Amino acid sequence: MKAEATTLGAAPRFMLSVCLLFWGWQNAYLPYALAMALILELPHWQSWRWSVAEKDFNNVADLSSILFFILVIYVFSEHGSKGIFILLSLAPFSFFLLVLTQLYSAQGRFKLKALFVSLRRLDPERSPEAQADVDITLPYCIICLVSSSAGNQRTLWYFVLLCLLFAWLLWHLRPARYKALTWLGLLVLSCALAWVGQSGIRYVQYRLERSFLSMFDDYMWRYRDPNRTTTAIGMLGRLKASDKIVLRLEADARLRKPLLLREATYNTYAYGVWSNPQNSYTVIDQAVDTLDWTLNAFESDQAATISTYMAKEIGVIPLPHGAARLRDVGAIQIEQSPYGTINMEMREGWINYGIDYQDSQIADAPPTDADLYVSENYRSDFEKLSRQLELRQRTPSAAVSTIEQYFADNFYYSLNQRQRFPRGKYLSKFLFETRQGHCEFFATSTVLLLRSAGIPARYAVGYSVQEYSPLEGRYIARARHAHSWALAYVDNNWRVIDTTPATWAPYEEENASPLQGLGDLWSWLSYQYSRWQAEDKLEEKSSRNYLLWLLIPLALFLLWRLYGKERVAAYKRQAPTKKSYSCTGLDSSLYKLIKRIEGAGFQRQRGETLRQWFQGLQPHLDLQSLRPALEIHYRYRFDPAGIESELKDKMDEDVNDFISKLRYVR
């Protein structure tokens, strides 16, 4: 049995070029689009074609798939999640070779199986649909129109022109049984609804983006806002359940105690929020002819290399206390606040920087009145506790030791909190009732208690580095290692005061996921890939496009193969209505009856099935007796297995009997 030869998706004349130019105009590829359009229009003005074998069609389709796959890898490796828009804008380039091959081939169309590898192995006798001919110009037009949206030209002209192009396309496919006025009215209604719908979607998107950005700014711990953070009762508990590796550290010597990497320091507390209302930044000058940046002018006795992830091109980086100098940092700009916060402007992704430091010296700005302030709703409680511990009667060093001992003897570490912001004074409940909580409770209470004792204090946040990874051969910090602590100004120097029980890290380690090792392996592989990618960019910028250079030898190979092909005269393509068919079922006796009925003036509309047509003829002809014959006809025409000869004889008998009794139609 031979397959039915069809022409699926043929584009109207000139539409291919118009869609290409529209895409190029919207995505700033107009010169390329113009050249591509001229190449695709040339076959309409000259007669020769290449004789392309079936195997060559398969090779062209496979080559296009490989190029598209390479493009996907390249775009997403270069641009991350934003690559989806770039990939969309480049889609017409990806499939241009397919359309080019079709238009310059003597066949003028593809076999469906050439486009899908899975269809090539099917038996032609059992799956004749795989042998069908398809014209891919119309799908390519649709790809160009969809890709035009990647240009993000949010203008009325874009919408109007897009609607006109789709109207042109749909008019070409319009069923003839619908009146032009009805079709036009539905088209106008669809365009109006599309305009209203996209406006609504844009508004909803705008509102959701603002809401989510506000949430992230207020509550996300990982991407620190250097001017504001929240104690986030309950939020840190969820963060500390995560095994995700957020930074890596290579130390010049083994760490004998946990190393605190600070991201930001705050001095004002109110309503559960720590902030720096008067924060300002000073730009750090880069050393001449080096990639070093001096942060503080004192000698350092330790060094390390830190790797962290930059979610944006500018953000806070974690550093140990007493940071003196940043090494090997190709940053655009680095700023430092009086509270020790470092803002770095650099590329997104994983970054590395060396740091020289002396953790015994903290060069933050001297204390101010804000470092002694306790809000009114907590003042009486903390002053009461200060009197109970007799902190005012002790020296600052002795008072600090008393506070550390008080928390160590009377409090426990816990991540279990019933609600995010408990009603009432939750710090007072922590101090006098529950006596258990996570690091934010301990650090905040310590800062306010120090201030009640007359000792200036601040609140610091960052990470505690204490886990060594044998897999990576370096120290790592996970999301659950996020930590907060206090800074106290004692004897004219800032000191780290961490009253959170030291058992907090082992406690959280016990709750680690059993799949943590597998996650660490994946994280390490991803990190190594990002490092390789970043080094490739820094060493030789021109090599970023090495994948695109593969197109040159591939294109030369294709031209060499085509040059050796036999050129033949182009055949004249017939209109679809005059196209010859070669398949079973065309000799069905039912067609004789159809001809008689159409000759009487009952024309069958384009796209109308025989069953629909017979149903519409019921007021004029009684065709109920032909229902069995109609079912046999459908099987005879479209069933790949065919029908038995007895069924065909039965259909012929019923149809001839009906025609012999027919009087209305002559």
N, C-alpha and C positions, 0 to 999 in steps of 0.2 A: 504493500500500500504506500502510495506516495503522499508526502505531507502537503498540506495546503500552503501555497505561497501567498503570503500576505505582506502588506506594506503598513507597518505600525508606526505611528508617530511621525509622519512626514510633515515638516514645517512648511508654512506658506513661503512663497517666493520673497526673497529679501529679508525675511524675518530673522534669519540666522545672523546676518550682518548687523541689523539694527539692535538686536539684543546684545551682541558683543560690544558694540559701541556704547550702549547704555551702561553696561557693566564697567567698561574701561573709564567712562566719564565719572562714574560714582566712586571708583576706587583709585583714581589717579594713574590708571594704566592705559590712558587713551592712545598713546603712540603704538603700544603693543596691540591693543584691540583693533586699531586701524589696519595694521599689517596683517593680523589674523583674518580680519574680514575680507581684505583684498584677496588673500590666498584662497579663502573658501568660496569667493565669488568667481574666481577664474575658471573653474570647470563649466560654468554656464556660457562661457564665451569661446571655448576651444573644444575640439572634438576628441582628442586622443585621451586614452585611459590606460592605466596599468592593468595587466592581467594578473590579479592577485589570487593565489591559490588559497584553499581552505586553511591549510596549515599556516600560511602567512597571516591570515585574519586572526587565528588563534595566538600567534606570536605577538602581534600588535596589541591585542587585548591584554595579554600577560605582561608585556612591557609597560603598558599604561598602569596596570595594577601595581607593579613593582615601583615605578616612579612615584605613584601616589603614596605608597607605603613609606618610601624614603622621605617624601615631603612631610608626612605626618610626624615621623620621628624627629626630623630636623626642626620643624616649627615648634613642637611641644618641648623639645630640649632647649630651644633658644628662648621661648617666651612663656613657658609654663601654661597655666590654665587660660591665659589670654590668647594662647595660640589658636583656639577654636575659631576666633574671628579672622585671624590671618589665614588660616587654612580655608575658611569659607571664601575669602576674597581671591584665593589662588586656585579655586576649583576649576574654572574654565581653562586654565593652563594645563591642569592635570589630565583632562579628557579631550584636549584639542587633537591629539594624535589619532584618536578613534574616529572623529568626524572627518579629519583630513584623509584618512585611509578610505573611508566609505565614499567620499565624493570623488576621489581620484581613481577608484577601482572600476573595472568594467562591469562588475555586478551591481554596483550602486547601492548596496545594502549589506548588512551583516547577517550571518546565521545566528540565531539566538544562542546556540550552544557555544559560539565563539566567545560570548561575553561571560559565560558561567562555566567554569571548569567541571562542575558536577554534572552538567548536561552532556558533556562530550563522551562520557562512558556509557550512556544509555543506548539501548538497542533501538535503532531507527524504526524498526517494525512495530515495536511495542510503545515507543514514545515518539510519535511523529512530530509532536509540538516542539521538540528540541531542534528540528530541522527548519522551523519557520524562519522566514526572512523578516528582519526588523530594520526600520529606518530610525537612526538615533539622532537625527537633526532636531526633532521636536523636544525630546528629553534634554538635549544640550541647550536649547533655548531656555527651558525652564531653569536649568542650572545657572545660566547667566543671570536670569532675573532674580533668583534667590541670592546669588553671590553679590549682586549689586547692593543688597542691604548691609553688607559688611562695611561699606564706606561710611555708614552712620550719618548720611546727609539728611538730617531731619527737617526737610523743607516741604512745603506744600507742592512744589513743582515735582519733587521726586514721587510723591504719592500719586499725583495726577498722571504723570507719564507712565508709572507702573500700572495703573489701572487701564490706561489706553492700550498698553502692550498686551496685557492679559485679555482685554476685550478683543483685540485682533486675533489672538490665539484661540480664544473660545468661539469666536464667530466662525473660524475655520472648522471647528469641530461641532458646530451647532446642528442638532437633529432637524431635518427639514420639516417634520410634522408640527413644529412650534412656529407660530407667527413671529415675524421679526419684531413687531411692537411689543409682544409679550416678553420675548427674550430680552429686549433692550430695557424694559421696565425692571425685570428681575436683576439685570446687571447693575443698573443704577442703584437699586435698593441694596444689593450686596456691597457695592463700593461705599455707600453711606454708612452701612453697619460696620464695615471694616474701619472707616475713619473714626467712628465713635468708639469702637472696641479698642483700637490701638491707643487712642487718647486716654481711655480708662485704664488700660494696662500700664501706660507710662506713669499715670498719676499714682496708681497702687504701688508700682515699683519705687517711685520717689518716696512715698510715705514709709514703705517697708525698709528702704535703705537708711532713711533717717533714724527709724526706730532701732534697727539692728546696730547701726554705728554708735548710737547713744549707749546701747547696752554694752557693746564691746569697750567703749571708752570708760564706762563706769565700773564694770565688773570683771573684765578679762585680766587675769594676772600676768599672763605670758608677755603681752605687748604693753610694756609699762608706759603709762603717762607720767612724765617726770614732774608734772605740776599737781597731779591729783591721783589718789587711789582710795579704795574703800577697805574697811576691815572685813567686809563681805562675810558675815557669819553664815556658815554653811557652804559658801562657794569654794573655799579653800579645801574643804573636806572632799568635794568632788574632784578637784584638781589633784589632790594627793592620792587619789585612787588610780591615777594614770601612770603607766610605766614608760611613757614616751621619753626618749632621750632628747633634751633640749640644748645641751651644750657639752663640749668636750674640753679637757684640759691636759696638757703635757707639762709636767713640772720638771725643773732641773734637778730636783731631789725628791725623795719620798716624803709625802705629807705625814707629819707626826700627829696632826690633829685636823679636824675638819676645817677647810678653808672657806671662809665666807666671801662670796662674790656679790658685791652690792650693785644694785641697779639704780636706786633712788633713795633719798632721805627727805623726811617731811617734818614740819615743826608745828603745825596747827591741827588740832583735833576737835571736831564738833559733829554731833549727830551721826556717828559711825564713819566719818570720813576724815582721812588724813590729807592735808594739802599744804601747798606752798604759795600763799597769795602774792607774795612779793618776789617770786623767783625771777632771776635774770641769768643770762649766759654771756660768757666771754669767749671770743673766737681764739683758738689755739693756733699759733704759727708753726708751720712745718719747718723742720730743720733743712738747711740749704743742701741740695744735692743728695738728700737721703729720703727715706720714707719713715723717719722718726718724728715723734711729736712729744715735746716736753710738757708734762702736766704739772709737776711740782719740782721745785729746785732743792732736792735733798738726795743724799746717796741712797742707793737701793742695795739690798743684800740677797734678794731672791728674784727669780725669773720664771716665767711660764709662757706657754702659748695656748691661747683660748680659741675655740671654734664655736660660734653661735650662729643662730639663724636670724637673718634680717627679713622680717615680713614686709617691710616697705623700704624705700630708698633712704629713709632717715629714721633713726630710732635710737633708743637707749641701749648701751652695751654693758654687760656685767664686768666689774673689775674688783680686784681685792682692795681692801683698805690700804692706804699708803701708796697708791699707784704713783710712780714717778715718771715713767716714760713709756709711750707706745712705740713698738718697733714693727717695721715691715708692714705698714698699713697704707695702701694706696687709696685713701679716702679723699673725697672731694672737699669736705670741711669737717672739723671737729670743734665742738663747743663744750665748755665746762661751766657748771653752775657753782655758786658758793657752797652748796651742800654736797659737792663731790659727784654729782650726776654728770655723766659724759654722753653727749648727743653726737652721733656720727652719721654723716651723709655719705652713703656708699651704694653699691649695687644691692639688689635683692638676692636672697638665697643664703647659703652657708658662706660665712666669711671667717678668715683667720687673722689673728693679730697677736704679736708678742707683747709682753708686759713685764717691766722691771718694777719691783715694789719693795716696800719695807712695812710689813703689817703692824709693826709696833708704833707707827707714826701715822696719824690721821690729820691731813692738812685742810680740814673743813673750816669754814668761816667761824669766827668767835661767836659765842652765844649772844642772844638778844633777849628782850623782855618776853618775846613770844615763846622762848624755850623754857619759861617758868610758868606759863599760863595753864590753868586747869579750868575747864568750863564749869559754870555754876551748878549744873545738875549733878556733877560728880565731885565737886570741891569738898563738900562736907564729909563724904564717905572716905575720900583719900586722906584728908587731914586727920580724921578719926583714926585711921590705920597708922598714919605717921606718928601720932602721939602714942598709940599703943606700942609701937616698936621703938619709941624714943629716938627717932631719927634726927631730930633737930639738936639733940644733946650730944650727938656723935660727930666726929670729923667726917668729911665727905667720903674718904676711903672706907672708914668703918661703917658708915651708913650704907654704902654700896654692898659691902660684905654682908651686912644684916639683911638687906633685901634679898640677896641671892640665897642666903640660908633659909629665909622665911618661905620662899617659893619652893625650894628643894625639899623642905620638911613637911609641907602642908598641902601640896598640889600634885595633881596627876595629869598626864597627857591623854587627851581623848579627841577623836574626830567626830564623835556622835553629838550632833546638835539638832534639836527638834525643828527649828525653823530659822529662816535666814536672818530676820531682824526681830528677835523676841521683844514683846512689849515690856515697857518699863526699862530700868537701868540694868542692862544685861551685864555690864562690867561689875556692878555691885553684886549681882547674883553669883558671878564667877568668883569674886573675892570672899563672900561671906556665906554662900549656900552650896553651890555645886562643887567648887574648888577643882574643876577639871575643864580642860579646853585645849585648843590647838595654839600654835605659836602666836597668832595674832592677838589672842586674849592675853597671853603672857607678856608679849612685847608692849602692847598698849598700856596694860596695867602697870608695868615696870616704869615706863616713861612718866606716867601721871603720878606715880608714887614718888619717884625721884624729884619731880617738880614740887610736890607737896613738902618734901624735905629741904627745899631750897637749892637743889642741884639742877642746873640746866640739863635738859635731855631732849633727844630727838628719836624719831622712829625710822628705822631702815628696813628695806626689803630687798630681796635678791634670792640667791641660792646657796645651799650648803654643799660643798663638794667633798665627798668622803668615800665614794664607791669607786673601786678600781675594776676595770674591765679587762680580764685576760684576753678576750677576743680581740680587742682593739689595742691593747698595750698602753692604755692611757686612762686617766680618771674621767668619769662621766657624771653628769647631773641629770636626773629625770625630772619630770613635771612634779612628782611628789616631793622632790627635794627643795621646792620653793619654800622660802623661810623668811621670817621677820625677827628683828631683834632691836635692842635699844642702844643708843649712844649717850654716854654721860660725860659731862665736862667736869673733870676732877683734876686738881693740881695743875690747872692751866693747859690741860690736854684732853682731847676726846678719847674715851675708852669704850670698847665694845662690852655691853652687858647683855648676856644671853641667858635668861632665866627659864627658858623652855627646858623641861627635863631631857637629859641626854638620851633617854630611851626612845625618843620619838622616831629616830631613824630605824632602829631594829623593829619597833612596833609596826611601822609601815611596811618594812621589808617582809614581815610575816604575812601580810595581806596581798603580796604580789601575785600577779596572774601566773598560773602554771605554764602559760605560753610565752612568758617573758623572754626566754632564750631565743625563741623563733622570731619574736619581734625585734630583739637586739640585732640578730643576724641581718634581717631585712633593713633595719635602720643603718647598719654599718655599710651594707652594699650601696644603699641610696646615697649615703654620705660620700663614699669613695667615688661614685659616679659624678656627683656634683663637684667634688674637688677636681677631678680630671677635666670636667667641662670648664671650670673657672680658670685652671691653669692654661688650658688651651686658648682661652680668650686673652689672657694676660701676655702670653709669650708671643703670639702672632695673630693680630686681629684679622689679617687677610685670610687666615685659614678657617675663619668661621663659616665660610661659604664652600668648604671643600666638598660637601655633598652635592651642591649645585653644579660643581665642575664635572660631575659624572654625566651631566646632560650632553656635554660636547661630544665625547666619544660615542655615546649612544646615538646621538643624532647623525653623526658621520657614518656610523655603521648602517643605520636605517637608509640613508641616502644612497650608500653604496649598493645595498640590496635592491633598492627600487630602480637604480640606474640600470641594473642588469635585467630587469623585468621586460617582458615583451609588451610593447605599446600597441594597443588595438584601437580601432575606431569606436567611438562611443555610440551605444545604441540609443534610440529614442524611446524614452519611457512613456508608456501608455497611461492614460487616465485610469484611476482605480476602477471606474465603472465599466471600462472596456477590457479589463485585464482578463487573461485566460487563466483558467483554473485546471488543475489536474488532480482530482481526488474522487473518491467514490460518492455516490448519492446524487450526482447531478442529473442522472437519468430517471429520477423518481417521477412516477406518473402524476404526482400531486402538482408538479410544475405545469402540466397541461391544463389542469383545472384553474390554476392561478392565472395563466395567460387568458383563458376565456373570461374570467371575472374582471380582470383589469381591462380587457377589451370592451367591456360594457360600461366603463367609466368609474369603476370602484378601484381607484389607484391605491396601492400600498405605499405608505410613507416611509421615508428613509429612517432606518433604525427601528422600525416596527416589526416585532416578531410575528410569525404566522399565527400563533395562538391569539395574540392581541388583535390581529387583523380579522380573523374569523369571528372573534367575539363582537367586533364592531359591525360586522355584516349581518348579525342575527336579525335586526329589524327587516332586512331585505331578503335574506336567504336562510333557510333552515339547514344549518350545517352540523346539527347534533349527530347525525349518523356517520359523520366523517371523523369523529374524535379518535376511534381506534386507528384509522388510517393515518391521522396526524401524528400519533405517538410512534407508529412504525416508521413514518417518514423521518422523524427526529433521530431515531436510532440508526436508520439507514445512512443519514447524512453525517452524523457526528460520533457514533460509537466506533472506536478504533478496531474492535473485534468484528464489526459488521453484523449482518442478520442472516437468518436462515432463508433459503430460497422460498420455503412455504410462506413465510411472513411477507416477503415481497409480492408473491402471487396474490396473497389475500389483500394487500394494499391496492394493487392494480385492479383487482376485481371490484373492490368497494368504490374506488374512484371512477372507474368506467361505468359502473352501475349508476352512480350519482349523476354523471354527465349525461347518460342516456335519458334520465328522467328530468333533467334540468330544462325548464321552459322559460324561466325568467331571463336567463342569460343566453344570448345567441352569438 
